[in-house]
Amino acid sequence: MNTTLNAALLAQLSDLELRAKIIAQGALHGQHASRQRGSGVEFSQFRAYEPGDAMSLLDWKLFARSDRYYVREAMRESNLNIWAVLDGSASMLEHSSGSNLTKLQYAQWLISAIFYVGHRQGDAVGLLCAGQNGAFIPAQTTRQHYYRCLMQLDSVTAQGVFPDTTALQHQFSKLQRNALTVVVSDFYQQGTEIDKMLTRLKSTHTDVLSIQLETRDEAEFNFHGLVKMTERETGRQRKFDADAVRPGYLAKRRDFNRSLAQRCATRGITHLCVNIDEPIEQNIRAVLQATADSAESVR
């Protein structure tokens, strides 16, 4: 399989499950999925032996019939709940300068890939969309439920501001039960609503992974001359000389990112900053690795 994932090509696919499979398998190409043997596992599939596989995993009966080496894989039973919290505010409509993907679309891709991997290994998946058109789907393990999550994820639209945490209290209590919660957002907030949410999500039975989305334009401010910009969530407009404000903007941007990372660290939250203009496979590989590491700490 070609592991070079083309954002423009992926954007043409209407099937989110297919997109998730391509992204996840491309990112995991050359890596072996973690398997556990013993009690609490069930048979999944046979696959051809690869150098490095333990000899104890070989199915000798199948070898006797076929004269070829096969590994008998088992899927671990798990009661881990993998939750995705998706920012549905209007700032998620900001798009990349290269592929023209929005942050929302990129977030949908990342979450669908996480759900694909989680569902394949037997974990329950659930979705909370935090926005004016919010949606909540409890975590379950069935294939039908997995499709339901993908369909809901694919239908999310972004508008307005990030909701106050008081509107999400009931859902938060369900996200704290033997769970890994992945928050995907640009972390723009009117006050401290997202900070309060992160504090509420973290518990002794929950690990939280925050994924901050940004664009190359936000990170580098590649504008020149007189520029007019509109704040997506409030509609406020500003005109300014881009060359004159660039140094101050970049300094504030660094402070913003540094402060966010520190606030997450203080809460014991793993934080990743993802530039949606960078190659998808590079970002999703880092995201899936961080997800796997966080999941292991919860199990």
Secondary structure, DSSP 8 states (H G I E B T S, - for coil): ------HHHHHT---HHHHHHHHHHHHTTT-------STTEEEEEEEE--TT--GGGB-HHHHHHHSS-EEEEEEE----EEEEEEE-SGGGG-B-SSS--BHHHHHHHHHHHHHHHHHHTT-EEEEEEESTT-EEEEEE--HHHHHHHHHHHHH----S----GGGGHHHHHHTTSSEEEEEEE----SSSHHHHHHHHH-BTTEEEEEEEEE-HHHHH----SEEEEE-TTT--EEEEEHHHHHHHHHHHHHHHHHHHHHHHHHTT-EEEEEETTS-HHHHHHHHHHHHHHHHHHH-
